Amino acid sequence: MVRNFRRSLSFPNQPSAKPPQRKKTFHVRSTSLPCSTHPLVSQLKDSVSHLKTSISKPDNRTSAWICDGLSQLKSVHESLDDLLQLPQTREALRERSEWVEKVLEDFLRFVDVYGIFQTLVLTLKQEHMAAQMAVRRRDDSKTALYVKALKKMSKEMASLMSTLQTMGKSWDLEQKSLSMFDNGDAEIEQIIMDVNEVTIMVSSALFGGISASFAMQKSTWKGLRLPKKQVKMEENIQELEQVGAESLWGLSKKGDEKVKTLVKKMYEMEDCLSGIECGAEKLFRSLINSRVSMLNVLTQ
């Protein structure tokens, strides 16, 4: 009987160590996402922080600067797309379906805004090519049409920027409510809101820069005035303001050298627009991918 009693003690002691291990494993899995340690999260945070700094304090507001901002923002959304592919991320966000739906609406606005932007830039490039022909022929009437086109473009870009600013205000309120929580889920949502914020920053710099560049010439446009305080003058993009109304008026009275210089500047401006158009198109695709991945959180 002693042997049997000893066996009865040794047998239950072996499985008795297992339940604590199983509970510990379950606790780790219940955590939505190890945000502080996951390499994707760290990479995304660093990229967003670097982009915020570079876009808010530029050395020179050139087309190269804005194209670099678009390229970095594209990389940010690609990293966000990778983060949204993680099962842990989807599980955490699925519990906040109403918040995810709001993100989807805002991402749809981003896609719509950049779709409109691409159409506007295409129209501007066509107007610009026609203006180049007019300059060579010293056709003042057609260059006047180009000046009007620049005025209209400035207003359209300012309108796109206004749409983004409205989105930014709503996200400020969301961040204040989110700061009340301190858990893994809130950290994931904070990262997504940071991506949203930097998207608004870069896009505002782009749209505002183009609008300001064309608005810089408003004092020399005969009878053409833009609304006051529409854009800040310091937001201009250098290459886009070098072909202004003052250089286009009175072509028939200008010498050959001045016309040649103007044609050269217009070619440089065309290259600038093409670079911006290419960068915006790549970002546009990344925005679509981000929204699709976010939509999959609710549907898969």
C-alpha positions in Angstrom: 0.0 0.0 0.0 2.9 2.3 0.6 4.1 1.9 -3.0 0.6 2.7 -4.3 0.5 5.8 -2.1 3.8 7.0 -3.4 2.7 6.6 -7.0 -0.4 8.5 -6.3 1.7 11.4 -5.1 4.2 11.4 -8.0 1.6 11.0 -10.7 -0.5 14.2 -10.1 2.7 16.3 -9.6 3.7 15.9 -13.2 0.6 17.5 -14.8 0.3 20.0 -12.0 3.1 22.1 -13.5 1.4 22.3 -16.9 -1.7 24.5 -16.1 0.5 27.5 -15.1 2.4 27.2 -18.4 -0.8 27.0 -20.5 -2.2 30.0 -18.7 0.9 32.0 -19.3 0.9 31.1 -23.0 -2.7 32.1 -23.3 -2.0 35.5 -21.6 0.7 36.3 -24.2 -1.6 35.4 -27.1 -4.4 37.5 -25.6 -2.2 40.6 -26.0 -3.3 42.3 -29.3 0.1 43.1 -30.5 3.6 43.5 -28.9 3.8 47.0 -30.2 6.9 48.1 -28.3 9.0 45.2 -29.7 7.6 44.4 -33.1 10.1 45.5 -35.9 7.3 46.7 -38.2 5.9 49.0 -35.5 9.4 50.4 -34.7 10.1 50.9 -38.4 6.8 52.7 -39.0 7.3 55.0 -36.0 10.8 56.0 -37.1 9.6 56.6 -40.7 6.7 58.8 -39.6 8.9 60.8 -37.2 11.6 61.4 -39.8 9.0 62.4 -42.4 7.3 64.8 -40.0 10.6 66.5 -39.4 11.7 66.8 -43.0 8.3 68.0 -44.3 7.8 70.6 -41.5 11.3 72.2 -41.7 12.6 72.1 -45.3 15.9 73.7 -46.2 14.5 74.6 -49.6 11.0 74.2 -50.9 11.9 72.7 -54.3 10.3 70.1 -56.5 13.0 67.6 -55.3 11.9 68.2 -51.7 8.2 67.6 -52.4 9.0 64.6 -54.5 11.1 63.1 -51.7 8.2 63.7 -49.3 5.8 61.9 -51.6 8.3 59.0 -51.9 8.8 58.7 -48.1 5.0 58.9 -47.6 4.6 56.0 -50.1 7.1 53.9 -48.0 5.1 54.8 -44.8 1.9 53.4 -46.3 3.7 50.3 -47.6 4.9 49.7 -44.0 1.3 50.3 -42.7 0.1 47.8 -45.3 2.5 45.2 -44.0 1.4 45.9 -40.4 -2.2 45.4 -41.3 -1.4 42.0 -42.8 -0.5 40.7 -39.3 -3.2 38.5 -37.8 -2.6 40.1 -34.4 -3.3 43.6 -35.8 -6.4 42.5 -37.6 -7.7 40.8 -34.4 -7.1 43.9 -32.4 -8.7 46.3 -34.9 -11.7 44.0 -35.5 -12.9 44.7 -32.0 -13.0 48.4 -32.9 -15.1 48.1 -36.1 -16.7 51.6 -35.7 -13.3 53.2 -35.5 -12.0 51.2 -38.4 -14.9 52.4 -40.5 -14.0 56.0 -39.8 -10.4 55.2 -40.9 -11.8 53.7 -44.1 -13.8 56.8 -44.8 -10.8 59.1 -44.4 -8.6 56.8 -46.5 -11.3 57.0 -49.2 -11.0 60.8 -49.0 -7.3 60.5 -49.5 -7.8 58.3 -52.6 -10.5 60.7 -54.0 -8.3 63.8 -53.4 -5.3 62.3 -55.2 -7.5 61.1 -58.0 -8.7 64.7 -58.5 -5.1 65.9 -58.2 -3.9 63.6 -61.0 -6.7 65.0 -63.2 -5.8 68.6 -62.4 -2.1 68.0 -63.0 -2.8 66.4 -66.4 -4.9 69.4 -67.4 -2.2 71.8 -66.2 0.4 70.0 -68.3 -1.8 70.3 -71.4 -2.3 74.0 -70.7 1.5 74.3 -70.2 2.3 72.7 -73.5 -0.1 75.0 -75.3 1.5 77.9 -73.6 5.0 76.9 -74.7 3.8 77.0 -78.3 2.2 80.4 -77.7 5.5 81.7 -76.2 7.4 80.6 -79.3 4.9 82.4 -81.5 4.7 85.4 -79.2 0.9 85.0 -79.0 -0.2 87.3 -76.2 -3.8 86.2 -76.4 -3.1 82.5 -75.8 -0.6 83.2 -73.0 -3.3 85.2 -71.3 -5.4 82.1 -71.3 -2.6 80.3 -69.6 -2.4 82.9 -66.9 -6.2 82.3 -66.3 -5.5 78.6 -66.2 -2.9 79.1 -63.5 -5.4 81.2 -61.4 -8.0 78.4 -61.7 -5.4 75.8 -60.7 -4.4 77.8 -57.6 -8.0 77.8 -56.5 -8.4 74.1 -57.1 -5.3 73.2 -55.2 -6.4 75.4 -52.3 -9.7 73.6 -52.3 -8.0 70.2 -52.0 -5.8 71.6 -49.1 -9.0 72.8 -47.3 -10.5 69.3 -47.5 -7.4 67.9 -45.8 -7.5 70.5 -43.1 -11.1 69.5 -42.3 -10.0 65.9 -41.9 -7.1 67.0 -39.7 -9.4 68.7 -37.2 -11.5 65.6 -36.8 -8.5 63.5 -36.1 -7.2 65.9 -33.4 -10.4 65.2 -31.5 -10.0 61.5 -32.0 -6.5 61.6 -30.6 -7.6 63.3 -27.4 -10.2 60.6 -26.8 -7.7 57.9 -27.5 -5.1 59.3 -25.0 -7.5 58.2 -22.2 -6.5 54.6 -22.9 -3.2 52.8 -22.3 -3.1 49.4 -23.9 -1.8 47.6 -27.0 -5.0 48.3 -29.0 -4.7 52.0 -28.4 -1.0 52.0 -29.5 -2.0 50.3 -32.8 -4.6 52.9 -33.4 -2.2 55.7 -32.4 0.2 54.5 -35.1 -2.5 54.6 -37.7 -3.5 58.1 -36.7 0.1 59.2 -36.9 0.2 57.8 -40.5 -3.0 59.7 -41.2 -1.5 62.9 -39.7 1.7 62.8 -41.8 -0.3 62.0 -44.9 -2.2 65.2 -44.3 1.0 67.1 -43.7 2.7 66.0 -46.9 -0.4 66.4 -49.0 -1.0 69.9 -47.7 2.6 70.8 -48.5 2.0 69.6 -52.0 -1.3 71.2 -52.7 -0.5 74.4 -50.8 2.9 74.6 -52.5 1.4 74.5 -56.0 -1.4 76.9 -55.0 1.0 79.4 -53.5 3.4 79.2 -56.4 0.8 80.3 -58.8 -0.7 82.8 -56.4 2.7 84.5 -56.1 2.1 86.2 -59.4 -1.3 87.7 -58.5 -0.1 91.3 -58.2 0.9 91.3 -61.8 -2.2 89.6 -63.2 -4.2 92.3 -64.8 -7.6 92.2 -63.1 -7.1 88.7 -61.8 -7.0 88.5 -58.0 -7.1 85.5 -55.7 -9.1 85.5 -52.4 -7.0 87.1 -49.5 -5.2 84.7 -47.2 -5.9 81.8 -49.5 -2.4 80.4 -49.1 0.8 81.4 -47.4 3.4 82.8 -49.7 6.3 80.9 -48.0 4.7 77.6 -49.0 5.6 78.1 -52.7 7.6 75.5 -54.7 10.6 77.3 -56.3 10.5 75.8 -59.8 6.8 76.4 -60.2 6.9 80.2 -59.6 9.7 81.0 -62.1 7.2 81.2 -65.0 4.8 84.0 -63.9 2.5 86.5 -65.4 5.1 89.2 -65.5 7.3 87.1 -67.8 4.4 86.2 -70.1 2.8 89.6 -70.7 4.0 91.6 -73.8 5.9 88.8 -75.5 5.6 90.6 -78.9 7.8 93.4 -77.5 10.5 91.2 -75.9 13.8 90.3 -77.5 14.8 86.9 -78.7 17.1 86.1 -75.7 14.3 86.8 -73.2 11.9 84.6 -75.1 14.5 81.8 -75.3 15.1 82.1 -71.5 11.4 81.9 -70.9 11.1 78.8 -73.1 13.9 77.1 -71.1 12.2 77.9 -67.8 9.0 76.5 -69.1 10.7 73.2 -70.1 12.2 73.0 -66.5 8.7 73.6 -65.1 7.3 70.8 -67.3 9.9 68.4 -65.9 9.0 69.5 -62.4 5.4 68.8 -63.0 6.2 65.4 -64.5 8.2 64.5 -61.4 5.4 65.5 -59.0 2.8 63.7 -61.1 4.9 60.5 -61.0 5.4 60.7 -57.3 1.7 61.4 -56.6 0.7 58.5 -58.9 2.8 56.0 -56.9 1.5 57.3 -53.6 -2.1 57.1 -55.0 -1.6 53.3 -55.5 -0.2 52.9 -52.0 -3.2 54.7 -50.6 -5.5 52.3 -52.4 -3.5 49.3 -51.0 -3.7 50.7 -47.4 -7.4 51.1 -47.7 -7.9 47.6 -49.1 -5.9 46.2 -46.2 -7.9 48.1 -43.7 -11.1 47.0 -45.4 -10.0 43.4 -45.1 -9.8 43.8 -41.3 -13.6 43.9 -41.3 -14.3 41.5 -44.1 -11.8 38.6 -43.5 
